[in-house]
Amino acid sequence: MMTQTAQTNAAPLGGDQSLVAMVPRINIHAFCDNQQTAETMQMAAADRRMARAHTTIQLGGIMAAVQVFQAQSTPNVLLVESHGSRDVILSELGALANVCQPDTKVIVIGHLNDVVLYRELIRQGVSEYLVAPLHQMQVIETIASLFQNPKSAPLGKVLAFVGAKGGVGSSTIAHNTAWMMSKRYATETVITDLDLAFGTAGLNFNQDVSNGIYDALGQPDRLDATLIERLLTKLGDKLSLLSGPGGVDRDFNVEAHAVETILSAMRNSVPCIVVDVPNMWAPWIKYTLMHADQVIITATPELASLRNAKNLCDMLKQARPNDVPPKLILNQVGVPKRPEIPAADFGKAVGVDVSCVIPYDAQTFGTAQSNGQMISEVSAKSKAAEALNGFVQILAGTDKPAKKASKMSQSLFAKLPMLRKK
């Protein structure tokens, strides 16, 4: 009747919700037994992680599903709800089995916290049994887990950095964050510079870069671990760059699905992907921000930045109700003789607390830029470096830097063949 794989009932709010995998391009049909469950399913279907799936929701419970699928084939995933007793649920599922294709994955939603029922359902081939009431993230995580290899590595996290306007220092902060993640916390990190014409990642690391980002965006259907391996530029033991040389000698139409393919491919192998998003507005820019695991907005303490940061935050919070709000960085604070909006007032007006305040330091930032170095390399004890260290600590979720590995230990970089340079 159904798949024989049993999954553990995940807590709806446990762990980092942002790292739930994207649900693949599948058909999902839900037959709910009450309005509350139907509303939860509608909220789940609207989540960014379900964007590729086609979801149909209707009332009627298990017997409605039996009637519908007498005349049509069952979908990839079928969710059915019942308020009945153990015997009623088993009886109704027996009728469903007669019309259900063998490869359909069935999730049963019940109102009985009954371990005997759970075991019997799993024995009969039900993929999962969930006890109502449900949270939308519980539904999404359950569906996503049905299509994941349990032996695969944990998903990487996509951090999208975007400026509230041009010149606020978003790219510099993104590059410094990636460098600190790789150095201080020994986390494999890839910087993806999506500013095709004016990207500065190569300059900031004093590297001659290839057309990696151009080639990846131009042939997303051919993208695999081997191709990505060839396109990356290695910046350190645990830091790599996917970028282009910059220039205005060509036109390039970026498609959202190309960005999705690149980030999904890296997310399966790299723990941290820092995306440097250019300060412009296009469908693929919006898609990148909408589907990142964490969005970081950099602004300066003046009115134009406040307006744009608020617009971005409002859009993201409305479109991503199951994700944490964007993080807000206030950069270049304390420019002599410039009127500025205080950080507390800025955050209150935007609707997001300011996570990091970086003081104006023209000498340190200018020297780092000229030398192709990071802020901590130029002045590790500067207030700007301390502020950035504190922010990266927030992103890493720990206050303990990684211990340096012995020479005999094999780095994680060596274990990721897709990132090794030949």
KAWO-V581742 format. One record per residue. N is the residue number from 1. RES is the residue in one small letter. PHI is phi in whole degrees, 0 to 359 (NA if undefined). PSI is psi in degrees with one decimal (NA if undefined). OMEGA is omega in degrees with one decimal (* if undefined). Layout:
BEGIN
[[N | RES | PHI | PSI | OMEGA] [N | RES | PHI | PSI | OMEGA]]
END
This chain:
BEGIN
[[1 | m | NA | -48.4 | -170.9] [2 | m | 215 | 174.1 | 178.3] [3 | t | 298 | 149.8 | -177.8] [4 | q | 266 | 3.8 | -176.8] [5 | t | 277 | 122.3 | 177.4] [6 | a | 263 | 140.2 | 179.3] [7 | q | 242 | 152.6 | 178.5] [8 | t | 282 | 140.2 | 179.9] [9 | n | 288 | 108.2 | -175.5] [10 | a | 277 | 144.7 | 175.5] [11 | a | 290 | 139.3 | -172.6] [12 | p | 294 | -28.6 | -176.2] [13 | l | 242 | 13.7 | -177.4] [14 | g | 279 | 144.9 | 174.4] [15 | g | 71 | -162.7 | -179.6] [16 | d | 270 | 102.9 | -176.1] [17 | q | 297 | -29.0 | -175.7] [18 | s | 295 | -18.0 | -176.2] [19 | l | 264 | 16.1 | 171.0] [20 | v | 291 | 135.7 | -176.3] [21 | a | 293 | 155.0 | 172.9] [22 | m | 293 | 136.9 | 174.2] [23 | v | 285 | 132.6 | -176.8] [24 | p | 290 | -179.9 | 179.9] [25 | r | 284 | 90.3 | -177.3] [26 | i | 226 | 166.6 | 173.1] [27 | n | 261 | 130.4 | 179.8] [28 | i | 236 | 132.0 | 177.8] [29 | h | 232 | 125.1 | -179.1] [30 | a | 245 | 130.0 | 175.3] [31 | f | 246 | 100.9 | -174.3] [32 | c | 268 | 154.9 | -177.8] [33 | d | 255 | -5.8 | 174.6] [34 | n | 207 | 166.2 | -173.7] [35 | q | 291 | -33.8 | -178.8] [36 | q | 298 | -45.2 | 178.6] [37 | t | 294 | -38.6 | 178.4] [38 | a | 298 | -40.0 | 178.3] [39 | e | 293 | -38.7 | 176.5] [40 | t | 297 | -41.8 | 178.3] [41 | m | 295 | -37.2 | 177.8] [42 | q | 295 | -40.2 | 177.3] [43 | m | 293 | -37.5 | 177.1] [44 | a | 295 | -43.1 | -178.8] [45 | a | 296 | -27.3 | -179.3] [46 | a | 275 | -7.7 | -177.6] [47 | d | 289 | 151.2 | -177.1] [48 | r | 299 | -28.6 | -177.7] [49 | r | 286 | -14.2 | 179.4] [50 | m | 255 | 12.1 | -172.3] [51 | a | 297 | -30.3 | -176.8] [52 | r | 274 | -15.4 | -177.6] [53 | a | 272 | 152.8 | 174.1] [54 | h | 255 | 116.3 | -172.5] [55 | t | 244 | 131.6 | 175.4] [56 | t | 241 | 133.1 | -176.9] [57 | i | 232 | 131.6 | 174.6] [58 | q | 209 | 162.1 | 179.9] [59 | l | 271 | 164.4 | 176.1] [60 | g | 131 | -17.1 | 177.0] [61 | g | 72 | -161.9 | -172.6] [62 | i | 297 | -44.1 | -175.5] [63 | m | 293 | -29.7 | 174.6] [64 | a | 294 | -38.0 | 176.9] [65 | a | 296 | -41.5 | 178.4] [66 | v | 301 | -43.4 | -178.2] [67 | q | 293 | -42.7 | -178.3] [68 | v | 296 | -44.5 | -171.6] [69 | f | 273 | 7.2 | 167.9] [70 | q | 289 | -23.2 | -176.1] [71 | a | 246 | -2.1 | 179.8] [72 | q | 210 | 162.7 | -177.9] [73 | s | 283 | 152.9 | -179.6] [74 | t | 281 | 154.3 | -177.2] [75 | p | 281 | -177.3 | 176.9] [76 | n | 295 | -40.7 | 179.4] [77 | v | 230 | 130.8 | -179.8] [78 | l | 236 | 119.7 | 175.5] [79 | l | 254 | 128.2 | 179.6] [80 | v | 229 | 139.6 | -177.7] [81 | e | 244 | 145.4 | 176.6] [82 | s | 215 | 138.4 | 173.2] [83 | h | 267 | 2.5 | -173.0] [84 | g | 286 | 173.6 | 176.8] [85 | s | 285 | 177.4 | 179.7] [86 | r | 303 | -46.9 | -177.8] [87 | d | 294 | -37.8 | 179.4] [88 | v | 295 | -45.2 | -179.6] [89 | i | 299 | -46.0 | -178.9] [90 | l | 295 | -37.2 | 178.6] [91 | s | 293 | -44.3 | 179.7] [92 | e | 294 | -38.1 | 178.6] [93 | l | 292 | -30.4 | 174.7] [94 | g | 299 | -40.9 | 176.3] [95 | a | 293 | -38.1 | 179.5] [96 | l | 295 | -36.0 | -178.7] [97 | a | 301 | -29.1 | -177.8] [98 | n | 289 | -18.1 | -178.1] [99 | v | 241 | 3.0 | -173.6] [100 | c | 262 | 129.8 | 177.2] [101 | q | 293 | 148.8 | -176.4] [102 | p | 299 | -29.9 | -176.2] [103 | d | 269 | 2.5 | 177.2] [104 | t | 283 | 132.8 | 177.6] [105 | k | 266 | 123.1 | -174.8] [106 | v | 251 | 129.4 | 174.7] [107 | i | 246 | 124.8 | -179.9] [108 | v | 259 | 130.7 | 175.8] [109 | i | 252 | 117.6 | -179.3] [110 | g | 237 | 179.0 | -179.6] [111 | h | 238 | 16.9 | 178.3] [112 | l | 243 | 123.2 | 175.3] [113 | n | 274 | 79.0 | -167.3] [114 | d | 234 | 107.3 | -177.3] [115 | v | 293 | -32.5 | 178.1] [116 | v | 296 | -43.7 | 177.1] [117 | l | 298 | -44.3 | -179.7] [118 | y | 303 | -49.0 | -178.1] [119 | r | 297 | -38.5 | -179.8] [120 | e | 292 | -39.1 | 178.1] [121 | l | 296 | -44.7 | 178.9] [122 | i | 297 | -39.7 | 179.4] [123 | r | 298 | -34.0 | -179.6] [124 | q | 278 | -4.2 | 175.6] [125 | g | 104 | 6.7 | 175.4] [126 | v | 292 | 138.8 | -176.9] [127 | s | 288 | -37.6 | -177.8] [128 | e | 198 | 150.4 | 173.9] [129 | y | 239 | 121.9 | -179.7] [130 | l | 246 | 139.8 | 180.0] [131 | v | 262 | 122.3 | 177.9] [132 | a | 286 | 154.3 | 3.5] [133 | p | 282 | 152.6 | -175.6] [134 | l | 253 | 158.9 | 168.3] [135 | h | 253 | 144.7 | -176.0] [136 | q | 302 | -34.1 | 179.3] [137 | m | 291 | -30.3 | 175.8] [138 | q | 297 | -41.8 | 178.8] [139 | v | 296 | -47.7 | -177.2] [140 | i | 297 | -46.5 | -178.2] [141 | e | 296 | -37.9 | 179.4] [142 | t | 295 | -45.9 | 179.7] [143 | i | 295 | -45.1 | -178.9] [144 | a | 299 | -38.5 | -176.6] [145 | s | 294 | -23.3 | 179.5] [146 | l | 292 | -19.7 | -176.1] [147 | f | 245 | 15.0 | 178.8] [148 | q | 255 | 144.6 | 172.7] [149 | n | 281 | 118.3 | -177.4] [150 | p | 298 | -17.9 | -179.7] [151 | k | 269 | -4.4 | -178.1] [152 | s | 287 | 157.7 | -179.1] [153 | a | 291 | 156.0 | 177.4] [154 | p | 301 | 150.7 | -179.6] [155 | l | 293 | 144.3 | 173.6] [156 | g | 281 | 165.2 | -177.0] [157 | k | 251 | 131.4 | 179.3] [158 | v | 263 | 118.2 | 178.6] [159 | l | 251 | 113.5 | -177.9] [160 | a | 260 | 120.0 | 178.5] [161 | f | 256 | 128.8 | 179.7] [162 | v | 219 | 144.2 | 178.4] [163 | g | 270 | 143.9 | 176.3] [164 | a | 294 | -25.8 | 171.5] [165 | k | 201 | 173.3 | -178.7] [166 | g | 294 | 145.5 | 174.2] [167 | g | 83 | 9.8 | -178.5] [168 | v | 273 | -7.4 | 175.7] [169 | g | 95 | 19.1 | -178.5] [170 | s | 298 | -43.3 | -179.2] [171 | s | 296 | -43.8 | 179.4] [172 | t | 300 | -43.0 | 179.4] [173 | i | 293 | -39.4 | 177.8] [174 | a | 299 | -45.1 | -178.0] [175 | h | 292 | -40.5 | 178.2] [176 | n | 293 | -37.3 | 177.3] [177 | t | 297 | -46.9 | 179.5] [178 | a | 298 | -42.7 | 179.4] [179 | w | 298 | -43.7 | 179.4] [180 | m | 293 | -38.7 | 177.8] [181 | m | 300 | -40.0 | -178.6] [182 | s | 283 | -35.3 | -176.5] [183 | k | 273 | -54.7 | -172.6] [184 | r | 284 | -37.2 | -176.1] [185 | y | 248 | 9.2 | 175.2] [186 | a | 49 | 41.7 | -178.6] [187 | t | 257 | 126.8 | 175.1] [188 | e | 301 | 123.7 | -173.2] [189 | t | 224 | 139.5 | 174.2] [190 | v | 237 | 128.7 | 173.3] [191 | i | 268 | 126.4 | 175.6] [192 | t | 247 | 108.3 | -177.3] [193 | d | 267 | 106.2 | -177.6] [194 | l | 270 | 2.3 | 175.4] [195 | d | 276 | 93.1 | -170.4] [196 | l | 293 | -36.9 | -175.2] [197 | a | 269 | -37.9 | -171.4] [198 | f | 235 | 22.5 | -179.3] [199 | g | 300 | 143.2 | -175.3] [200 | t | 244 | 7.1 | -176.8] [201 | a | 299 | -44.6 | 179.0] [202 | g | 299 | -42.3 | 178.9] [203 | l | 295 | -43.8 | -176.4] [204 | n | 294 | -22.6 | 177.4] [205 | f | 252 | 7.9 | 177.1] [206 | n | 55 | 48.8 | -176.7] [207 | q | 234 | 141.2 | 168.9] [208 | d | 275 | 119.1 | -175.4] [209 | v | 251 | 158.1 | -179.1] [210 | s | 269 | -166.8 | 177.4] [211 | n | 270 | 35.3 | -173.0] [212 | g | 307 | -50.3 | -176.2] [213 | i | 291 | -34.7 | 176.9] [214 | y | 297 | -47.5 | -177.4] [215 | d | 295 | -39.0 | -179.1] [216 | a | 293 | -44.0 | -179.7] [217 | l | 289 | -26.9 | -176.7] [218 | g | 279 | -17.9 | -178.7] [219 | q | 220 | 59.2 | -176.1] [220 | p | 297 | -28.5 | -178.3] [221 | d | 290 | -21.0 | 179.7] [222 | r | 262 | 1.9 | -172.7] [223 | l | 288 | 126.0 | 174.1] [224 | d | 211 | -177.2 | -175.7] [225 | a | 300 | -39.2 | -177.9] [226 | t | 294 | -43.1 | -179.6] [227 | l | 293 | -44.6 | 179.0] [228 | i | 300 | -38.9 | 179.3] [229 | e | 303 | -40.8 | -178.9] [230 | r | 288 | -27.5 | -173.3] [231 | l | 273 | -19.3 | -176.8] [232 | l | 282 | 145.1 | 171.7] [233 | t | 254 | 124.8 | -177.5] [234 | k | 278 | 126.7 | -179.3] [235 | l | 254 | -16.1 | -178.3] [236 | g | 185 | -176.4 | -178.5] [237 | d | 302 | -35.5 | -175.3] [238 | k | 232 | 20.7 | -178.0] [239 | l | 225 | 129.7 | 177.9] [240 | s | 226 | 164.7 | -175.1] [241 | l | 227 | 131.7 | 170.2] [242 | l | 248 | 105.5 | -171.0] [243 | s | 209 | -178.6 | 175.0] [244 | g | 230 | 167.4 | -177.1] [245 | p | 288 | -10.8 | -176.4] [246 | g | 79 | 151.4 | -179.8] [247 | g | 147 | 160.3 | -177.3] [248 | v | 242 | 26.4 | -176.6] [249 | d | 273 | 2.3 | 179.8] [250 | r | 212 | 154.1 | 172.0] [251 | d | 261 | 147.4 | -178.7] [252 | f | 214 | 122.8 | 176.7] [253 | n | 264 | 112.8 | -177.0] [254 | v | 268 | 132.2 | 177.0] [255 | e | 256 | 142.6 | -178.8] [256 | a | 301 | -38.5 | -177.3] [257 | h | 293 | -26.4 | 177.2] [258 | a | 291 | -43.2 | 176.6] [259 | v | 297 | -42.9 | 179.1] [260 | e | 302 | -44.1 | -178.1] [261 | t | 296 | -42.8 | 180.0] [262 | i | 297 | -50.5 | -176.0] [263 | l | 292 | -37.0 | 179.0] [264 | s | 294 | -41.0 | 179.7] [265 | a | 297 | -43.6 | 179.7] [266 | m | 288 | -34.2 | -177.3] [267 | r | 297 | -25.6 | 179.9] [268 | n | 283 | -11.9 | -176.0] [269 | s | 228 | -19.2 | -173.9] [270 | v | 246 | 126.7 | -178.1] [271 | p | 297 | -31.5 | -175.1] [272 | c | 221 | 122.4 | 176.8] [273 | i | 241 | 113.7 | 178.0] [274 | v | 264 | 118.7 | -177.2] [275 | v | 254 | 119.1 | 176.9] [276 | d | 270 | 101.7 | -174.7] [277 | v | 268 | 126.6 | -178.5] [278 | p | 291 | 156.3 | 179.6] [279 | n | 275 | 82.3 | 176.5] [280 | m | 205 | 175.7 | -179.1] [281 | w | 228 | 123.3 | -179.8] [282 | a | 203 | 162.3 | -179.7] [283 | p | 306 | -39.8 | -178.0] [284 | w | 287 | -28.5 | 174.9] [285 | i | 293 | -47.0 | 178.7] [286 | k | 299 | -42.2 | 179.6] [287 | y | 299 | -43.7 | -179.2] [288 | t | 300 | -45.2 | 179.7] [289 | l | 292 | -39.9 | -177.4] [290 | m | 296 | -32.2 | -172.5] [291 | h | 254 | 6.4 | 174.9] [292 | a | 286 | 154.6 | 177.2] [293 | d | 285 | -30.4 | 176.8] [294 | q | 213 | 132.7 | 176.9] [295 | v | 252 | 132.5 | 178.5] [296 | i | 241 | 118.1 | -179.2] [297 | i | 257 | 126.1 | 176.8] [298 | t | 256 | 133.4 | -179.2] [299 | a | 222 | 163.4 | 170.8] [300 | t | 250 | 155.7 | -170.2] [301 | p | 282 | 59.7 | 177.3] [302 | e | 220 | 172.5 | -164.9] [303 | l | 295 | -44.1 | -178.3] [304 | a | 298 | -41.5 | 177.4] [305 | s | 297 | -40.5 | -179.4] [306 | l | 297 | -46.6 | -179.9] [307 | r | 300 | -48.7 | -176.4] [308 | n | 292 | -39.2 | 178.7] [309 | a | 296 | -40.2 | 178.7] [310 | k | 295 | -42.1 | 178.4] [311 | n | 299 | -43.2 | 179.3] [312 | l | 295 | -46.7 | -178.6] [313 | c | 297 | -44.1 | -179.6] [314 | d | 298 | -43.8 | 179.9] [315 | m | 296 | -45.1 | -176.5] [316 | l | 290 | -39.7 | -179.7] [317 | k | 293 | -35.9 | 179.0] [318 | q | 288 | -39.8 | -176.0] [319 | a | 277 | -18.1 | -176.7] [320 | r | 234 | 64.2 | -174.4] [321 | p | 294 | -19.9 | -178.5] [322 | n | 261 | 8.2 | 179.0] [323 | d | 249 | 159.6 | 175.5] [324 | v | 292 | 149.7 | 179.2] [325 | p | 298 | 160.3 | 176.2] [326 | p | 300 | 151.2 | 173.0] [327 | k | 268 | 145.3 | -174.3] [328 | l | 241 | 124.7 | 176.0] [329 | i | 249 | 131.9 | 175.4] [330 | l | 255 | 114.1 | -173.5] [331 | n | 250 | 161.1 | 177.1] [332 | q | 57 | 45.6 | -179.0] [333 | v | 272 | 130.0 | 177.6] [334 | g | 99 | 28.2 | 175.4] [335 | v | 294 | 127.4 | -176.8] [336 | p | 305 | 132.8 | 173.8] [337 | k | 67 | 8.0 | 178.9] [338 | r | 263 | 126.0 | 174.0] [339 | p | 297 | 134.3 | -175.9] [340 | e | 226 | 151.9 | 174.6] [341 | i | 274 | 124.5 | 179.9] [342 | p | 302 | 147.9 | -175.6] [343 | a | 303 | -42.8 | -178.6] [344 | a | 296 | -42.9 | 178.9] [345 | d | 292 | -36.8 | -179.9] [346 | f | 297 | -49.2 | -180.0] [347 | g | 297 | -40.2 | 180.0] [348 | k | 296 | -41.1 | -179.7] [349 | a | 292 | -37.4 | -179.8] [350 | v | 285 | -31.4 | -177.5] [351 | g | 94 | 14.3 | 179.0] [352 | v | 220 | 132.0 | 177.2] [353 | d | 296 | 143.0 | 176.7] [354 | v | 286 | 120.7 | -177.4] [355 | s | 277 | -25.2 | -174.8] [356 | c | 205 | 134.0 | 175.4] [357 | v | 244 | 118.3 | -178.1] [358 | i | 252 | 117.4 | -176.7] [359 | p | 289 | 153.4 | 177.1] [360 | y | 294 | 125.6 | -178.3] [361 | d | 212 | 80.5 | -173.8] [362 | a | 298 | -37.2 | -176.0] [363 | q | 292 | -47.8 | -178.4] [364 | t | 294 | -47.8 | -178.8] [365 | f | 293 | -38.5 | 178.9] [366 | g | 295 | -42.2 | 178.4] [367 | t | 296 | -42.9 | 179.6] [368 | a | 298 | -43.5 | -179.7] [369 | q | 295 | -43.5 | -178.4] [370 | s | 294 | -35.0 | -176.4] [371 | n | 268 | -6.1 | -175.0] [372 | g | 67 | 41.0 | -178.4] [373 | q | 237 | 170.1 | 175.2] [374 | m | 266 | 162.4 | -175.4] [375 | i | 301 | -43.4 | -178.5] [376 | s | 292 | -23.8 | 175.6] [377 | e | 286 | -33.3 | -178.6] [378 | v | 278 | -45.7 | -177.0] [379 | s | 209 | 86.1 | -174.8] [380 | a | 296 | -25.1 | -176.7] [381 | k | 260 | 6.7 | 178.9] [382 | s | 289 | 158.2 | 179.8] [383 | k | 295 | -33.0 | 178.3] [384 | a | 295 | -43.5 | 178.9] [385 | a | 295 | -39.1 | 178.8] [386 | e | 295 | -40.4 | 179.0] [387 | a | 295 | -43.5 | 179.2] [388 | l | 295 | -39.1 | 177.3] [389 | n | 300 | -42.6 | 179.3] [390 | g | 295 | -38.9 | 179.5] [391 | f | 292 | -42.7 | 179.2] [392 | v | 295 | -33.2 | 175.9] [393 | q | 298 | -39.0 | 177.0] [394 | i | 297 | -45.5 | -179.3] [395 | l | 295 | -38.7 | -178.3] [396 | a | 287 | -22.6 | 179.2] [397 | g | 74 | 22.5 | 179.8] [398 | t | 207 | 154.4 | 176.3] [399 | d | 253 | 11.1 | -178.1] [400 | k | 249 | 108.6 | 175.8] [401 | p | 298 | 153.5 | 179.8] [402 | a | 291 | 143.6 | 175.8] [403 | k | 287 | 146.0 | 178.2] [404 | k | 291 | 132.8 | -179.5] [405 | a | 284 | 149.8 | 178.0] [406 | s | 289 | 163.2 | -178.8] [407 | k | 296 | -27.1 | -177.4] [408 | m | 280 | -17.7 | -177.2] [409 | s | 281 | 146.7 | -179.5] [410 | q | 269 | 126.9 | -178.4] [411 | s | 290 | 153.8 | 177.0] [412 | l | 298 | -28.8 | -180.0] [413 | f | 300 | -39.1 | -179.6] [414 | a | 291 | -20.1 | -179.1] [415 | k | 273 | -6.1 | -179.3] [416 | l | 250 | 89.5 | -175.6] [417 | p | 301 | -25.0 | -177.9] [418 | m | 290 | -19.2 | -177.4] [419 | l | 259 | -9.1 | -176.0] [420 | r | 285 | 138.0 | 175.4] [421 | k | 272 | 137.4 | 179.1] [422 | k | 274 | NA | *]]
END
